[in-house]
């Protein structure tokens, strides 16, 4: 039979390991959700033209209010037009986040993952701005892939 100190040490070790496993599972199972916007016309450079569901362009400083803390982990972009090309940036609370953009230069569909996610607080506003565009037609869709923190 094990001595009481050995049992206490073993119990402490098991508790620590279980706590580490719980933390890992919580980190790995955070919900991911999309926020997308559309533009039903050709894209224009340096323009806030993306609509969140109603067809109206969303100007700088406006956009979708995030109800909880989350992180931008990826962007995807789908452009209409055979030789369509564009670069779309994320706006966070009226600040352009130029490191968080998707730049399609060789294809009209693609995605960009971010190894350092962009953090948003509850109440932050997300928006999109087209930086460059050529050869696009209707319909174009940009999507921010968010992870709830």
C-alpha positions in Angstrom: 0.0 0.0 0.0 1.3 3.5 -0.9 2.2 5.9 1.8 -0.1 8.9 2.4 2.4 11.4 1.0 2.8 9.4 -2.2 -1.0 9.3 -2.6 -1.2 13.1 -2.0 1.5 13.7 -4.5 -0.2 11.4 -7.1 -3.5 13.2 -6.5 -1.9 16.6 -6.9 -0.2 15.5 -10.1 -3.5 14.1 -11.5 -5.4 17.3 -10.6 -2.7 19.4 -12.3 -2.8 17.2 -15.4 -6.6 17.3 -15.6 -6.6 21.1 -15.2 -4.1 21.4 -18.1 -6.3 19.1 -20.3 -9.4 21.2 -19.4 -7.6 24.4 -20.4 -6.5 22.9 -23.7 -10.0 21.7 -24.5 -11.5 25.1 -23.7 -8.9 26.8 -26.0 -9.4 24.3 -28.9 -13.2 24.4 -28.8 -14.0 28.1 -29.0 -16.8 28.8 -31.4 -16.0 30.1 -34.9 -18.5 32.2 -36.8 -18.6 34.2 -40.1 -19.4 37.8 -40.7 -19.8 38.5 -44.4 -20.7 41.4 -46.5 -21.6 41.8 -50.2 -21.1 44.3 -52.9 -23.6 43.9 -55.8 -21.5 46.0 -58.3 -18.0 46.3 -59.6 -15.6 47.1 -56.7 -13.9 50.6 -56.6 -10.5 51.3 -55.0 -10.3 53.0 -51.6 -14.0 52.6 -51.0 -16.3 51.6 -48.2 -18.8 49.8 -50.3 -19.6 46.5 -48.5 -23.2 45.8 -47.3 -24.2 43.7 -44.3 -27.4 42.2 -45.7 -29.4 45.1 -47.0 -27.6 46.4 -50.0 -26.5 49.7 -48.4 -22.8 50.6 -48.4 -21.5 50.9 -44.9 -19.3 54.0 -44.4 -16.2 54.3 -42.2 -16.9 54.3 -38.5 -20.0 52.2 -39.0 -20.4 48.5 -39.5 -21.3 45.5 -37.4 -21.2 45.8 -33.6 -19.7 42.8 -31.9 -21.6 41.7 -28.8 -18.7 39.8 -27.1 -14.9 39.6 -27.2 -13.6 37.8 -30.3 -10.7 37.5 -32.7 -10.4 37.7 -36.4 -8.6 34.5 -37.5 -9.1 34.6 -41.3 -10.6 36.4 -44.2 -12.1 35.0 -47.4 -13.0 36.8 -50.6 -15.0 35.7 -53.6 -15.0 38.1 -56.7 -17.1 38.0 -59.8 -15.4 38.5 -63.1 -13.0 36.4 -65.1 -9.9 38.4 -64.3 -11.2 40.0 -61.1 -8.6 41.2 -58.6 -8.9 43.1 -55.3 -7.4 43.8 -51.9 -9.9 44.2 -49.0 -8.9 45.4 -45.5 -10.6 45.2 -42.2 -11.6 48.3 -40.3 -11.7 48.0 -36.5 -13.4 50.9 -34.6 -12.5 53.4 -37.5 -8.9 52.2 -37.7 -7.8 50.5 -40.9 -5.9 47.3 -40.0 -3.6 47.0 -43.0 -2.0 43.8 -41.7 -5.4 42.2 -41.7 -6.3 42.1 -45.4 -6.9 39.7 -48.2 -5.1 40.4 -51.5 -6.3 38.3 -54.5 -3.7 38.9 -57.3 -3.8 35.6 -59.1 -7.3 34.2 -58.5 -10.8 35.5 -57.9 -11.4 33.3 -54.8 -9.2 32.8 -51.8 -8.6 33.1 -48.1 -6.0 34.5 -45.7 -5.3 33.0 -42.3 -3.8 35.2 -39.5 -1.3 33.6 -37.2 -1.7 36.5 -34.8 -5.5 37.1 -34.6 -6.8 40.6 -34.4 -8.6 41.1 -31.1 -12.0 42.8 -30.8 -13.6 43.8 -27.5 -17.3 43.6 -26.8 -18.9 46.7 -28.4 -16.2 47.0 -31.1 -17.3 47.7 -34.7 -16.0 45.7 -37.7 -16.2 47.0 -41.3 -14.4 46.3 -44.6 -12.7 48.7 -47.1 -11.7 47.9 -50.7 -8.2 49.1 -51.1 -7.5 48.0 -54.7 -9.8 46.5 -57.4 -9.8 45.7 -61.1 -12.0 43.6 -63.4 -14.7 42.9 -60.9 -18.5 42.6 -61.6 -21.5 41.9 -59.4 -21.6 39.9 -56.9 -18.6 40.1 -54.6 -18.4 38.6 -51.0 -15.9 39.2 -48.2 -16.1 37.1 -45.0 -14.3 37.6 -41.7 -13.9 34.4 -39.8 -14.1 35.1 -36.1 -13.4 33.1 -33.0 -15.3 33.8 -29.7 -12.8 34.4 -26.9 
